[in-house]
Amino acid sequence: ESQASSHPNLPLGQLGACAPHHPFGPAMAMEGAVGAVAAGVAAGAFGYNRENYMYDAEMRFERFASAREYANQQAEQYRGDLRSLAALTIKKNTVWTVTATLCMALDIALYCAGRLGLHGPSPPSWIMGLWMTNNAASFAFMALCVFLSMHCAFRAQAASTHLLTRKVRVPVPTLKQLDDARRFASEFEQQSWGDIFRVPFLTNDGAPKTDEAVYDDFDGSDSKAPAGGS
């Protein structure tokens, strides 16, 4: 009625066009659109960064397992070399033991005869004395050879066992190393907000490259030092 009284010459259909508009209507619509876009970008960044985190965690543990597998294979090569060296010594001394035992059996057979020249006249007694003495010395040296050969073979086997069990062990990872290599999915939420909602190719938190992060500890360099610094 007030609008009709203030504009008596306008028809009733045009009175609604002259009604005052709310001053916050377009601004609130714009803010709502911007908020929706920001929420969509944040949700996309969160999903993208979480997927990358899970992928990196899987690759990190896969790298740890592969490195341990290579280390175990290398240790097995060393252990195989030790077994081969010990087996070479044991086999050689086993041959010496068998040979010396056969020589001892031959000395005993010659002792059983009691003399030389069974199909002819006996040699002089002084020659027989020298022969019996040398035969006894040969038996003693063969017995010593058997003892030393067996001792050497047993000592080589003991040394191989000692090295295999004390020095060249298979590098099985400890429980702490396994815990350090793995990552939980919940650890993604413990990062900084900048890492959780990082926009790809636009924001950079200064993280080093993969090669720099891995190999700088071995060459003593610092990946964070400036290129032109002293």
C-alpha positions, 0 to 999 in steps of 0.5 A: 500500500505504501508503494502504491501511495508513493507511485500512484501513476505506476501500474501494480505489475511494475511496483515489484521492480521498484522494490529495494534489493538486499545489499548483501545478496550478490556478495554472499553468493560470490563468497559461497562460490569461492568457498565451494571452489576452495573446499574442492581444491583443498579436498583434491590436494588432500587426496592427491598428497595422501595418495602420494604419501601412501605410494612413497611409503610402499616404495620406501619399504619395497626399497628397504626389502630389496636392499636387504635381499641384495645384502643377504645375497652378498653375505651368502657369497662371502659365506660360500667363499669361506665354506669353499676355502675350508673345504679345500683345506679339509679335502687336501688334508684328508688325502694326506691322511689316507696316503699316510695311513697306506704308508703306515700299512706298508711299513707294518707289512715290511716289519712282518717280513722281518728281513729283506731278500726273502727269495735270496740270501739275507743281507748283512745285519748292519744293513738290516739294522739301518733298514729297520731303523729307517722303517721305524722312522718312516712309520713314526713320520707317517703317524705324525702326518696323520695326526697333523692332517687330521688336526688341520682338517678339524681346525679348518672346519672349526675356523669356518664355523667360527667365522660363519657364526661370529663374523659373516652373519646374514644381515637380518634386519632388527625389529627397530630397522623394520619399524623405521622402514615402514609407515602408517597411513595415520602418519600422513595426518601428523605432517604439517598443514603445508604438506597435507594441502600442498598444491602440485607444481605451485608450492614447494616446502624445500624438500631435497630430491631423492638422490640428494636425500639418499646419497648425501650422507655417504659423500659428506656433502650438504644438500641444503647448502647454497650452490655458490657458498663456500 
